[in-house]
Amino acid sequence: MLQLKVSVTDLTKYEKRTLVNYFWLYIGTVTVLLAFIVVLFYNTNYENTRATLLSNMKMKAENASNEIIVSDMKGIKKEDFILPSSNKFTLEYLKLNQVPLWYKKTKEAIYEDKKTNTIYYLDKNAGGHYGISYVVVKDSEFLDNSKRLGHCAVLFGSIYLAVLLVGYVLARIFIEPIVIQRKQLNNFIRDTTHELNTPVSAIVLSIDDDAEHISAKSLLRIKYSAKRITEIYSDLTYLFLEGTLMNTTDFISRCNIKKMLDSQMVYFAQMAEKKEQNLICNCIDSIQKISKEDFLRLTNNLITNAIKYTPKNGTIIITLNSNKFCVEDNGVGIEKEKQQKIFERFYRASTEIGGFGIGLSIVKNIVQKYGFKIEIDSELNVGTTVSVYF
């Protein structure tokens, strides 16, 4: 069964206005269209039913006249002859001087009396047999539109309600991605503020501790805080300019990516040491065709994620060879149903730990840019292994 994640209370004033305007436009269009269909259906049904009714009335009148003629010619006495009858129609047998007034005026075999809701069909083929000159068949139900209109009202009323319900569901479906994106963007802005505030606060604190004589520890703190700000800026720049960066081939060359990774390991080791984690690096030389910026951005996001989501005393294993780059941890893991969404921009499998929700989106873009392949094997509360195959 379809379940919508967004309720009306989640909508902003402008989103509600858009939804209401769409719904009124939808209702108006559907109302006009269904009204046209109802009128067309009613008229078509009316004409077809009327034609069938008149055909049946004519047949009944002619059969009655024929039966009168045949019986009289066979010599059946009038008092022994039983006049034909009908369960559906009313039959009247008139003498020559009993011709109906409406027939005298119109000379038409068919007459509709709107006042009494009665339709007549006159047949004059009896030819005076048994003293009968006219056979008149009457129907008092066809012109009574109440039943027909009632059936139409029930049928199209049900259709109308069903179409309105479909319209409402469609409106919710169409607006749901917009609301989700807006919420993700709001969360992203909030998380960006938090992520930037942390290193900036560390820099300010380090300077305030001893403005004249900054210790080596404070300098190191400033260095890594500044590096973190640079990484945030780099990721945001890559994310929002990916349309131009993805098509850039400058500085792409075959190089030993182990040397690039080694240059970052001191930084990652400091991060892991801060959380009392074990960082193991099993890396050998690997020559790949990739730009330095893209490789560092890819490895930085994967290793930083592993450190971030691995608890105290946890272990992170980094592996690099000629075929793949792999980051394995025994951290919190990712639920199976969330693993398909983790590459979406702004999506975060867990909100308990800070972050933007853009790291894996950037990794995916880099992997696609170079034709690499990425695989994630993760189990909740067991750990995660991310492998990039060259």
Secondary structure, DSSP 8 states (H G I E B T S, - for coil): ----S--GGGS-HHHHHHHHHHHHHHHHHHHHHHHHHHHHHHHHHHHHHHHHHHHHHHHHHHHHHHHHHHHHHTT--GGG------SSSEEEEE-GGG--HHHHHH--SEEEETTTTEEEEEE-TTTTGGG--EEEEEESSTT-HHHHHHHHHHHHHHHHHHHHHHHHHHHHHHHHHHHHHHHHHHHHHHHHHHHHHHHHHHHHHHHHH-SSS--HHHHHHHHHHHHHHHHHHHHHHHHHTHHHHTT--TT-EEEEHHHHHHHHHHHHHHHHHHTT-EEEEEE---EEEE-HHHHHHHHHHHHHHHHHTS-TT-EEEEEE-SSEEEEEE-SS---GGGTTTTTSTT--S-SSS---S-HHHHHHHHHHHHT-EEEEEEETTTEEEEEEE-
